[in-house]
Amino acid sequence: MVFLTVGTQFSFDRLVAPVYDWCKRNNSEYIFQVGASLYLKDVEDYRIVKNMSSESYYNAFSKARVVISHAGMGTILSAIEYEKPLLIMPREFRYKEHRNDHQVDTIRHLSALLEGCVVRDPNQLIEKLELGNLSVPTKRKENFKNEKLLIQNLTRVITGDS
């Protein structure tokens, strides 16, 4: 099952549309949390919701074969906790998907953790899905030169001081 989660603040149809189309084309099971999506606003499907309760979110997360998401810290941490394959495409300011580029900064600061999980455009995302080229974000300490640097980078990302 594909679990797509994009947060709730802004539309992120640059991610929602290709994932929905891919799932339909491939008869894949899916659950989508789409927030303010305009692409699916007229689609009536019980598997597509704007918002989810925490319980529904973690239930979908635990059942997912792959999680596809914006670069939200909650999703990244959940993928580590549940050891789920993750594909992340950051929202970008230039496309009016967010107020700034903090999600681009997030993937830059967490590059060792997210190796193989990040895509920057829909074509790259579909290619990874087609090939089954999926990665689980790692929580192994050896991927970081030192934990203090990791903590500093996470703090910068969370506070927006990049």
Sequence and secondary structure as in RCSB ss.txt:
>XXXX:A:sequence
MVFLTVGTQFSFDRLVAPVYDWCKRNNSEYIFQVGASLYLKDVEDYRIVKNMSSESYYNAFSKARVVISHAGMGT
ILSAIEYEKPLLIMPREFRYKEHRNDHQVDTIRHLSALLEGCVVRDPNQLIEKLELGNLSVPTKRKENFKNEKLL
IQNLTRVITGDS
>XXXX:A:secstr
 EEEE  SSS  HHHHHHHHHHHHHTT  EEEE TT STTTT   TTEES   HHHHHHHHHH SEEEE S HHH
HHHHHHHT  EEE    GGGTSSSSSHHHHHHHHTTTTTTTTB SSHHHHHHHHHHT  B     GGGSS HHHH
HHHHHHHHHT  
